[in-house]
Amino acid sequence: MQAMYLLRQAQCPQLLSLSPALIEFSFVFRPLGCVACFSMNSNTPPLISCKPFSPTSKHLYRLLCNISFHLRPISCTPPPPQVPYISYTQGDSVSFVVKVSTADFNHLVGDHARDNQELPALVPKRPSSNETNGCKQEPVMAIQVTVFPNVGFSIGVGFSHVVTDGRSFGHFMKSWASIHRCEGDLACLDNYLPCFNGDLINDPVELASLFTKGAERAFQSAISPSILFNNFRVTYKIKDSQVELLKDRVKTKCTQVNGSEPIRISTFAVTCAYMWVCLLKLQQSGTHQHLSSTDSDALSYFHFAAECRDHLNLRQTYFGNCIILRLASAKKSEVLGENGILVAATAIGREIMEFQKQPFKDAQESWLKIIEIFKMGEDLVRVGSSPKFGLYKTDFGWGRPRNIENPILPSFGTCSMFVIAENSEEEEGGVEFALAFASHDLDIFNTIFHQGLLKLESSK
């Protein structure tokens, strides 16, 4: 990124009065971020004028405070066996920064290979944490607007998974956008207002006790030595027509190979299966270790988060964390074989079906198994986010975002990670993936990914 300078920094004032509150704690403890980029057009008021801080920016600032009050608490993590919690007290605030950048906006929002360190500059650093009597305290969110004069701007949000999962965050962004579009009228949310009642949450398999016994710290200890940030990030897309071809192929192969075994053939299952196959092929490519005969029965794992709101009879607008970790597995040799997409889709689909039948069965065992996989350095493919969050429907009145990205794409040793979202284009049904690679893997993965789709289309 080229020159960037600070235009305005402030703390959102208290606009709505809340009594001190404790909110249920999360089962995942890692910082997250989101960058939504918008092109300037005839519907976009000028965010930057000759004045240091334009009226439009001030309006955005006021509306930010109106909607973000519920993300103003402090997360508190006391030493075990005490339970982490979220605390709100009068006067707590959200850090809000406006910056100007001379970087190439169109480069940043492209799908091509980009420096993996460019997007994090568009997300604010949350204020530093402090520790009192062994209890770590830190703000849960900060917001940064970055303006690329006469071209576009981005809204970067840094937040903690302690306070919200992906669906709640999507709800927050779309609520904020709706209020801005309606010029501050909260009535436009109608029945879309968030539900904050943490008392509605039950813990049927006592996952809380697992975390108070130190499982989260064991997880952090397992992954920390292997965390790395690859040089380049790329966005890949699968069009709606290609999604349908994948579904047809899996359905046909399933009948031929598995007989009448039921399988969940969803967009998520088949596209994630395709990515699982592609990433495993990359791991077995010339720059990595080849699969030996002794590894033919070794397992490859696919890790995803499943939402539990429906299974706990919660509204979709429940604000908080309501996810559980799931783990699918299949033999490496079969994922890499002729019917690899079927094998991967069957494993993912079966895990989704098991979750729907018994959502909390073996929940603790799955979490401990994931920790073991990281410790042992076994092959794991991990997906974040979901096309169902509909983040590209976030409309402040300026039109669809040009691009929405998770700015942080780490790798964890033998774990490959990608983020899935709905297609940024108007087309319904397609999906896109964000991945980060080392430079020597870029061309190899490009070939694997695109040749696979060409083969799929040529066989229809």
C-alpha positions in Angstrom: 0.0 0.0 0.0 1.2 3.5 -0.8 0.8 6.6 1.4 -2.1 6.5 3.9 -2.7 9.3 6.4 -5.1 9.7 9.3 -8.0 12.1 8.6 -10.0 11.7 11.8 -10.0 9.5 14.9 -12.7 9.5 17.5 -14.6 7.5 20.0 -18.4 7.0 19.3 -20.2 8.8 22.1 -22.9 7.2 24.2 -26.3 7.6 22.4 -28.3 4.9 24.0 -28.3 4.1 27.7 -27.7 0.5 28.7 -27.4 -1.0 32.2 -24.3 -3.0 32.9 -24.7 -6.5 31.4 -23.1 -9.8 31.0 -23.4 -11.6 27.6 -22.8 -15.3 27.0 -19.2 -16.1 26.1 -18.0 -17.5 22.8 -16.5 -20.9 22.1 -13.9 -19.4 19.8 -11.4 -16.7 20.8 -9.7 -15.2 17.8 -9.7 -11.7 16.2 -11.6 -11.3 12.9 -11.9 -8.6 10.3 -14.0 -7.6 7.3 -13.3 -5.1 4.6 -16.2 -3.9 2.4 -15.1 -1.9 -0.6 -17.4 0.4 -2.6 -16.8 2.3 -5.8 -17.8 5.9 -6.0 -20.7 6.5 -8.4 -23.6 8.9 -9.0 -25.3 7.6 -5.8 -22.3 8.2 -3.6 -22.0 11.5 -1.8 -18.4 12.8 -1.8 -16.8 11.5 1.4 -13.9 13.7 1.0 -14.1 17.5 0.3 -11.7 20.3 0.7 -12.6 20.4 4.4 -10.7 18.0 6.8 -13.9 16.1 7.6 -16.9 16.4 5.3 -20.5 16.6 6.4 -21.2 13.2 4.7 -18.5 11.6 6.8 -19.9 13.1 9.9 -23.3 11.7 9.0 -21.7 8.3 8.5 -20.0 8.7 11.9 -23.3 9.6 13.7 -25.1 6.6 12.1 -22.2 4.3 13.1 -22.8 5.3 16.7 -26.5 4.7 16.4 -26.2 1.1 15.3 -22.9 0.0 17.0 -23.8 0.6 20.6 -24.3 -3.1 21.2 -20.7 -3.9 20.1 -19.2 -1.5 22.6 -18.5 -3.9 25.5 -15.2 -5.2 26.8 -14.3 -8.9 26.6 -13.0 -10.3 29.9 -11.0 -13.6 30.0 -10.3 -14.6 33.6 -7.9 -17.4 34.5 -9.5 -20.9 34.5 -11.8 -22.3 35.9 -13.7 -19.0 35.7 -15.9 -18.4 32.7 -15.0 -15.7 30.1 -17.7 -13.0 29.7 -18.5 -9.7 28.1 -18.9 -6.6 30.2 -20.5 -3.3 29.4 -20.3 -0.2 31.6 -21.5 3.3 31.0 -19.0 5.3 28.8 -17.5 2.3 26.9 -17.0 3.3 23.3 -15.9 2.1 19.8 -12.8 3.4 18.1 -13.7 5.0 14.7 -10.9 6.1 12.3 -11.1 7.8 8.9 -8.0 7.6 6.7 -7.1 8.6 3.2 -5.0 6.3 0.9 -3.2 6.8 -2.4 -3.1 3.1 -3.1 -4.6 1.6 -6.3 -8.2 0.9 -5.3 -8.9 -1.2 -8.4 -5.9 -3.3 -7.7 -7.0 -4.0 -4.1 -10.5 -5.1 -5.1 -9.4 -7.3 -7.9 -9.5 -11.1 -8.0 -5.9 -11.5 -9.2 -2.9 -12.3 -6.9 -2.3 -9.4 -4.5 0.1 -8.9 -1.6 -1.5 -10.5 1.4 -0.4 -7.6 3.6 -2.3 -4.9 1.8 -5.8 -5.6 3.0 -5.0 -5.7 6.7 -4.0 -2.0 6.5 -7.7 -1.3 5.8 -8.8 -2.8 9.1 -8.2 -0.8 12.3 -6.1 -2.2 15.1 -8.4 -2.7 18.1 -7.2 -0.7 21.2 -4.7 -2.6 23.3 -5.8 -5.0 26.0 -4.9 -4.7 29.6 -4.9 -7.2 32.5 -6.3 -6.7 36.0 -5.9 -9.4 38.6 -5.2 -12.0 36.0 -8.2 -11.1 33.9 -7.4 -10.0 30.3 -9.7 -7.2 29.1 -9.9 -5.9 25.6 -12.4 -4.0 23.4 -14.4 -6.1 21.0 -14.5 -3.9 17.9 -13.0 -1.0 16.0 -14.0 0.6 12.7 -11.9 2.3 10.0 -13.2 4.1 6.9 -10.4 4.4 4.2 -11.1 6.8 1.3 -9.4 6.5 -2.1 -10.2 10.0 -3.5 -12.6 10.1 -6.5 -12.4 6.3 -6.9 -13.8 4.4 -3.9 -13.7 3.8 -0.2 -13.7 0.9 2.2 -15.3 0.2 5.6 -13.0 -2.0 7.6 -14.3 -3.6 10.8 -12.0 -5.4 13.3 -13.9 -7.5 15.8 -13.6 -10.3 18.2 -15.2 -13.7 17.7 -15.9 -13.5 21.4 -18.9 -11.3 20.8 -20.3 -12.5 17.4 -20.3 -15.2 14.8 -20.5 -14.7 11.1 -24.3 -14.6 10.9 -24.5 -12.0 13.7 -21.8 -9.9 12.1 -23.6 -10.0 8.7 -26.8 -8.9 10.5 -24.9 -6.0 12.1 -23.5 -4.8 8.8 -26.9 -5.1 7.0 -28.7 -3.4 9.9 -26.2 -0.5 9.9 -26.5 -0.2 6.1 -30.3 -0.1 6.3 -30.3 2.6 8.9 -28.0 4.7 6.9 -30.1 4.2 3.7 -33.2 5.2 5.7 -31.4 8.3 7.1 -31.3 7.1 10.6 -34.8 5.8 11.0 -34.6 2.7 13.1 -38.2 1.8 12.1 -36.7 0.5 8.8 -35.4 -2.5 10.7 -39.0 -3.5 11.6 -38.7 -7.2 12.8 -35.0 -7.3 11.9 -33.8 -6.0 15.3 -31.2 -8.2 17.0 -32.1 -10.4 19.9 -29.6 -10.1 22.8 -31.1 -12.5 25.4 -28.2 -14.8 26.3 -30.5 -16.6 28.8 -32.1 -18.3 25.8 -28.9 -20.3 25.2 -28.6 -23.8 26.6 -25.4 -25.8 26.7 -26.7 -29.3 26.2 -23.3 -31.0 26.1 -21.4 -28.7 28.5 -19.0 -27.2 26.1 -18.5 -24.4 28.5 -16.9 -26.7 31.0 -14.5 -28.0 28.3 -13.3 -24.4 27.8 -13.0 -23.5 31.4 -10.7 -26.6 31.8 -8.3 -25.0 29.3 -9.3 -26.5 25.9 -9.2 -23.1 24.2 -5.6 -22.5 25.5 -4.7 -26.0 24.4 -6.0 -25.2 20.9 -4.0 -21.9 20.8 -0.9 -23.7 21.9 -1.4 -26.3 19.2 -1.8 -23.9 16.3 0.5 -21.0 17.4 3.9 -22.6 16.4 2.6 -23.3 12.8 0.8 -20.0 12.0 2.2 -18.4 8.9 1.0 -15.8 6.4 1.6 -16.6 2.8 2.7 -13.9 0.4 -0.3 -13.7 -2.0 -4.0 -13.8 -1.8 -6.3 -14.7 -4.7 -10.0 -14.9 -5.3 -11.5 -17.8 -7.3 -15.0 -18.1 -8.5 -17.4 -20.9 -9.4 -20.3 -19.7 -11.5 -23.9 -20.9 -10.9 -23.8 -23.0 -14.1 -20.6 -24.7 -12.8 -22.2 -25.3 -9.3 -25.1 -27.1 -11.1 -22.6 -29.2 -13.0 -20.9 -30.2 -9.8 -24.2 -31.1 -8.2 -25.2 -33.2 -11.3 -21.8 -35.0 -11.3 -22.0 -35.8 -7.6 -25.6 -37.0 -8.0 -24.8 -39.2 -11.0 -21.6 -40.7 -9.4 -23.4 -41.2 -6.1 -26.0 -43.4 -7.9 -23.3 -45.3 -9.7 -20.9 -45.8 -6.8 -23.0 -45.6 -3.6 -26.3 -47.0 -4.9 -29.2 -45.5 -3.0 -27.2 -44.0 -0.1 -28.7 -40.6 0.7 -26.3 -37.6 0.4 -26.8 -33.9 0.9 -26.1 -32.3 -2.4 -25.9 -28.6 -1.5 -23.9 -25.7 -3.0 -21.8 -25.6 0.1 -21.1 -29.4 0.1 -20.1 -29.7 -3.6 -18.1 -26.5 -3.9 -16.2 -27.2 -0.7 -15.6 -30.7 -1.9 -14.1 -29.3 -5.1 -11.8 -27.0 -3.1 -10.8 -29.9 -0.8 -9.8 -31.9 -3.8 -7.9 -29.0 -5.3 -6.0 -28.2 -2.1 -5.1 -31.8 -1.5 -3.7 -32.0 -5.0 -1.7 -28.9 -4.3 -0.3 -30.6 -1.2 0.8 -33.6 -3.3 2.3 -31.4 -6.1 5.9 -31.1 -7.0 6.6 -28.5 -4.3 5.2 -30.7 -1.5 5.6 -34.2 -0.3 4.1 -36.9 -2.6 1.7 -39.5 -1.3 3.6 -42.7 -0.6 2.2 -46.2 -0.5 2.3 -46.2 3.3 0.1 -43.2 3.3 -2.6 -44.7 1.1 -4.9 -45.2 4.1 -4.1 -41.9 5.8 -7.0 -39.6 6.4 -7.5 -36.0 5.2 -9.8 -33.8 7.3 -12.3 -31.1 6.4 -13.2 -28.6 9.2 -16.2 -26.3 9.1 -18.5 -24.5 11.5 -22.2 -25.3 11.7 -24.8 -22.9 13.0 -27.1 -24.0 15.8 -29.8 -21.3 16.0 -32.5 -23.5 14.5 -31.5 -26.4 16.8 -31.8 -24.2 19.9 -35.1 -22.6 18.8 -33.5 -19.2 18.5 -34.4 -16.4 16.1 -32.1 -15.9 13.1 -31.5 -12.4 14.5 -30.1 -13.8 17.8 -26.9 -11.7 18.3 -24.0 -13.7 19.6 -22.1 -16.9 18.9 -24.2 -19.9 18.0 -21.8 -22.2 16.1 -20.3 -25.6 16.6 -17.3 -27.2 15.0 -17.7 -30.2 12.7 -15.1 -32.4 11.2 -15.4 -34.6 8.0 -12.8 -37.1 7.0 -11.9 -39.3 4.0 -8.9 -41.3 2.9 -6.4 -39.1 1.1 -6.0 -41.7 -1.7 -9.7 -41.6 -2.4 -10.0 -37.8 -2.3 -7.1 -37.7 -4.9 -8.7 -40.5 -7.0 -11.0 -40.5 -10.0 -14.1 -40.0 -7.8 -12.4 -37.5 -5.5 -15.2 -34.9 -5.7 -17.8 -37.5 -4.9 -15.8 -38.9 -1.9 -15.2 -35.4 -0.5 -18.9 -34.3 -1.1 -20.1 -37.5 0.5 -18.0 -36.9 3.6 -19.1 -33.3 4.0 -22.7 -34.1 3.2 -22.8 -37.0 5.6 -21.4 -34.8 8.4 -24.0 -32.1 7.7 -26.8 -34.7 7.8 -25.4 -36.1 11.1 -25.4 -32.6 12.5 -29.0 -32.0 11.5 -30.1 -35.2 13.2 -28.0 -34.9 16.4 -26.4 -31.4 16.4 -24.5 -31.8 19.7 -23.5 -35.4 19.4 -19.7 -35.9 20.0 -19.2 -32.1 20.2 -16.5 -32.3 22.8 -14.8 -35.2 21.0 -14.7 -33.3 17.7 -13.1 -30.2 19.4 -10.4 -32.4 21.0 -9.8 -34.2 17.7 -9.2 -30.9 16.0 -6.6 -30.0 18.6 -4.9 -33.4 18.1 -4.9 -32.9 14.3 -3.1 -29.6 14.7 -0.6 -31.1 17.2 0.2 -34.1 15.0 0.5 -32.0 11.8 -2.1 -34.1 9.9 -3.6 -32.8 6.7 -6.6 -30.5 7.3 -8.6 -28.2 5.0 -10.6 -25.5 6.8 -13.3 -23.2 5.5 -14.5 -20.0 7.0 -17.7 -18.0 6.5 -20.7 -19.0 4.4 -22.5 -17.9 1.3 -25.7 -17.7 3.4 -24.5 -14.6 5.2 -25.3 -12.6 2.1 -22.7 -9.9 2.8 -22.9 -8.6 -0.8 -26.5 -7.6 0.0 -25.1 -4.9 2.3 -26.5 -1.7 0.8 -25.9 1.7 2.3 -27.6 3.3 -0.6 -24.4 3.3 -2.7 -25.1 0.0 -4.5 -23.5 -3.4 -4.0 -20.0 -3.6 -2.6 -17.3 -4.2 -5.2 -15.6 -6.6 -2.9 -15.9 -8.0 0.6 -12.9 -9.7 2.0 -11.7 -11.3 5.2 -8.3 -9.5 5.4 -6.6 -12.1 7.5 -5.9 -15.4 5.7 -3.4 -17.4 7.8 -2.1 -20.9 7.2 -1.4 -23.4 9.9 1.3 -25.8 8.9 -0.4 -28.7 7.1 -3.8 -26.9 7.4 -5.1 -25.2 4.3 -7.7 -22.5 4.9 -10.1 -20.7 2.5 -13.0 -18.3 3.0 -16.3 -18.9 1.0 -18.9 -16.3 0.1 -21.6 -15.7 -2.4 -20.5 -14.4 -5.8 -19.7 -10.7 -5.7 -21.5 -10.3 -9.1 -25.2 -10.0 -9.5 -25.6 -13.6 -10.6 -27.4 -15.8 -8.0 -26.1 -19.2 -7.1 -22.4 -18.8 -7.7 -19.7 -18.7 -5.0 -16.2 -17.2 -4.5 -13.3 -18.3 -2.5 -10.4 -16.3 -1.0 -7.1 -18.1 -0.4 -3.5 -17.2 0.4 -0.5 -18.9 -1.2 3.2 -18.9 -1.2 4.5 -17.6 -4.6 5.7 -21.0 -5.8 2.2 -22.5 -5.3 0.2 -19.8 -7.2 0.6 -21.2 -10.7 0.2 -24.8 -9.6 -3.1 -24.1 -7.9 -4.3 -22.0 -10.8 -3.8 -24.9 -13.1 -5.4 -27.4 -10.8 -8.5 -25.2 -10.2 -9.2 -24.1 -13.7 -8.3 -27.3 -15.5 -10.7 -29.1 -13.1 -13.6 -26.8 -14.1 -12.7 -27.1 -17.8 -12.8 -30.9 -17.5 -16.1 -30.6 -15.7 -17.7 -28.4 -18.4 -16.3 -30.6 -21.2 -17.9 -33.7 -19.8 -21.4 -32.3 -19.6 
